[in-house]
């Protein structure tokens, strides 16, 4: 009788756990209705009533035949034990699923944290190199090469974003564009310095990458400073960039560049200057 009462209590506890976890539903229609109408107190009294009825029958039968009462009690215990075993299996599955979900959430949280850390390290290096460009400590091409090397250390990939704002450029040229963009941001409160720095950056970019700076790079520079004069791309004569760099320019820029029969200074500058829509 003690065993039967114990396993019946275990059945009630497991039922409560599984229903609270929404991992199962009450299979007994009568018990389900009682739970819906009277809550857990009602279900507990219902199960206690069932235990009391079985024990009363066992007690009544034992007065006439102890072996029959023992067989009835054994049968009732077996039924409840099977129910408890089934509920225990469901509970184990729920716990395993919860652990898997928790593990995935922890892994995802750790991955997001690491990506955020890598991005912070990248932007820290970007900020440092941009400041060095502003003060004239390094050239744009040198800073772009240093930033490209640093990308392998921090495992951060800014290229998907950069390619959405500047199409048709390779790795170093995209990083150079980002450096110019960030340098302009650092000089927001010093527009005169930005005006003096921009022609130098435009010339360095054109000399190193055989393309004009796209509009994204000039976002933070004063608009008046964005107009590119002929001498910013090699002086009064047609530069080596214009004469010998057209094939390279076609590789770095998406739009094909076809040199005219007689390449004058004005036509070369028209090819290299960014359209007004990008400024």
N, C-alpha and C positions, 0 to 999 in steps of 0.2 A: 504493500500500500504506500509506503514511503517513497519507493522508487517511482511508482505511478504518479504520485503528487509532484515529485521533483521534475520528472520529464515534462509534465504538463506545464509547470511553471517555466521551464526552459523554452517550451513551445511558445508561450505567451510573450516572453522576452524577445525571442528571435523574430516573431511576427511584428512586434513593435519596431525593432531595428530596421527590418526590411521595408516595412511600409513607410517609415520616416525617410529612408534613403530613396524611396520611389523605385526600388529595385524589384518589387513584386507586388502582387495584389492578393487580397484574401480570396482563397478558392471556395470557401464555404459561403454560399449565397446568404444563408441566415445570419452568419457571423458578420458578413459584409454589411448587411442592412442594419444590424445592431450597432456596428461601428459608425456607420454614417449618421445614424439618428441619435445615439446616446454617447458616442465617443469611446475613449479607452476605458473609462470606468465601466461602461455598459458591456464592452467586450470582455473585460476581466471578470465581471460577475457572471457572464454567460459561460466562460470557460470553467470558472470555479464551480458553477452549477453542474456542468457536465461531469467534472471530477467527482462531485458529491453524489451524483446519481449512480455512477459506476461503482463507487465505494459502497454505497448503500446496497446495490444489487449483490455485490460480492459478499458483503456482511450477511445479507439475508440468505443467500445460497449456502454460505458456509455453515449455517445452523443445521442444514439438512445433509449437505455433501461437501466436505472440505476439498476433495480432489476437483470437483466441478468448479468450486469457487476459485481454486488456485488456477485452473485452466482459463477461466474467464479473465482473471486478473492478468495472467501472462499474455493473453491475446490483446487485451487493452493496452498493456505496456508496449507490446511489439508495434501496435499501430502508431502510438504516440512517438515511439523511438524512431520509426521510419519517417514520420513527419519532421521530427527534429533534425534527423540526418539530412533530409532534403533541404530544409531551411539553412542548415549549416553550410551545405555546398553552395547555395545561392549567396550566402553571406561572404564566403571565401572568394567567389567570383567577383562580387561587388568590390571587395577590398582590393583584389588584384587589379581590377579596372581603374579604381580610384588611384592606386599607386602609379599605374602607367600614365594616367592623365597628369598627375602631380609631377612625375618625372619629366614629361614632355614640357610642362609649363616651366619647370625650373631650368631645363635646357634652353628653352626659348628665351627666358628672362636673362640667362647668362650670355646667350648669343647677342641679344640686343644690347646688353651692357658692354660687351666687348666691342661691338661695332661702334657704339657711341664713344667709347674710349679711343678707338682707332681714328674716328673722325676728328675728335678733339686734338689728337696728336698731329694729324695732317694739317688742320687749320692753324695749330700753333706754329708748325714749320712754315706754312704759307705766310703767316703774319710776320715771322722773323725775316724771311727772304724778301718780302715786300718792303719792309723797313730798310733793309740793306740796299735794295734798288733805289728807294727814295733818296737815301743819303749818298748814293753813288759808290757804295762799297763793292757791289758786284754788278755785272752786266745782266741784261735780261736773259740771254741765252745760257749763261753760266748758272743763273738761279733756276732756270727751267730744268737743266740737266741735274742739278742737285735735288730738286723736288722730285724728279722722276726716279732717281736712285732711292730717295727716302720712301717712296710708295711701296717698294718691296719690303721695307722693314716694318711698316705699320699695317700692311695688309688692308689698306683702304682704297676703294676704287671710286674716284670722283668722275670718271669718264662718262658714265651714263648721263649724269646731269649736264656735264660740260658739252656733250654732243647734242643735247637738245637746244642749247643756246648758241652754239658755234659749230656749223656743219662742215664736214670735209677736211678736218685737220687731224694730224697724227698726235701721238702722245705728248711729245715735248712742246709742240706748238699750242696744244690745248692748255697745258700747264702754264705756258708763257702768257696766254690770254687771261688765265685765272689770276696770275700774278699782277698783270697790269690792272685788271678789274679791282683787285684788292688794294693795290697801291692808290688808285683813285679814291677808294673808300677811306683810306687813311688820311688823305689830303682834303677831305670834305671841308674842313674848317680852315684850309689854307689854299684858296682858289688860285692865287698868284703863283704859288709853288707848283700847283698842278698844271697851270698853263705853260710854265717853263719846262716841266718834266715831260709832258706829253710828246712834243716833237722828237725828243731823244728816244723815247720808247717806241714811237712809230718807226723811226729810222732803224733802230736795232732790230725790231721785229721783221721789218721788210728785208733787211740784210741777212738775217739768220734763217728766216723761214720762207722768203720769196712770196709773201702774201701781205696784203694790208691788214691791219687790225680790224676785226669785226666790231659791230656796234656794241655787243655785250661788253667788250673790254673797255669801252669808252663811257660806260653808263654813268660813272661818278665824276667824270671830268667835266669842266665847264664847256658848254656848247661851242663857245667862240674858239676855244682851244682845239676843237675837234677837226677844224678845217685844215686839210693837209696841203701845203704849198709844194711846188716842184722841188725846191732845194732840200726839203725834208727827206727826199728819197734819192739823194745821190748828187745834188748840186746842179749846176747849170748844164752840164753835158749829160748825155745818155749814159747811165751807170752800167757797170758790169751786171748788176742784178737784172736790168731791163734787157741787155743784149744776150746774156748767157743763161739767165735763170728762168726763162719762160717754160722750158720743159719741166723743171722742178716745181714751178708755180702750178702747172697743170696737174701735177701729182698731189700737191698739198691742198689745192682748192678744187672744189667739185666742178666749177664751170671751166670748160676747156678754153685755153688761151692760144689764139692763133696770131703770130706776129705779122704785121703788114710788111710790104716790100721795103718801105723806107720808114724805119722806126724813129720818129722825132721825139724830142723831150716831152712835148705836150701830150702826144698819144700815149707815151709810156706812163705818164702820171695819171692819165684818165683810166688806164687799166688798173693801176695800183690803188687809187683813191677809193675809199668805201663810199657806197651810195648814201645820199642824205637820209634815206629811210632807216639806215642802221645807226645813225647818230642820234 
